[in-house]
Amino acid sequence: MAIFGVHRQVCYKVFRREVLKHITIEEDRFGFEPEITAKIAKLGCRIYEIGVSYAGRTYEEGKKIRWQDGFRAIWCILKYNLFCHRGKRKL
C-alpha cells in the first residue's frame, strides 16, 4: 500500500481511507506531522514525497510558527517513533 504526500510542514497530505481508519490522531498543530508519519510508517505503508510550489508567509501575513513549536515537533518524533509500541501491522 502506498501513501502519496508532500513535505510535512506544507500541510498537503493525501491518504487512502483504508489506511486512515487504522489511525487515531492525538496531536494538533506541529505535532501532527511527526505523529501521522510515524503511525503510517508503522503500518508498513510507503510514503512518497512530491514537490509542490510553496511561498511561505511572513509573520505579518499570519505565520504562526514559533521556536517552541520546534521542540514540540522533536518531542513528537521521539514519542511516536520510540515510545509508542502499539505493534507494527502491515496493511
Stockholm file with secondary structure:
# STOCKHOLM 1.0

chainA/1-91         MAIFGVHRQVCYKVFRREVLKHITIEEDRFGFEPEITAKIAKLGCRIYEIGVSYAGRTYEEGKKIRWQDGFRAIWCILKYNLFCHRGKRKL
#=GR chainA/1-91 SS CEEEECCGGGCCBCCCHHHHTTCCCCCCGGGHHHHHHHHHHHTTCEEEECCCCCCCCCTTTTCCCCHHHHHHHHHHHHIIIIICCCCCCCC
#=GC SS_cons        CEEEECCGGGCCBCCCHHHHTTCCCCCCGGGHHHHHHHHHHHTTCEEEECCCCCCCCCTTTTCCCCHHHHHHHHHHHHIIIIICCCCCCCC
//
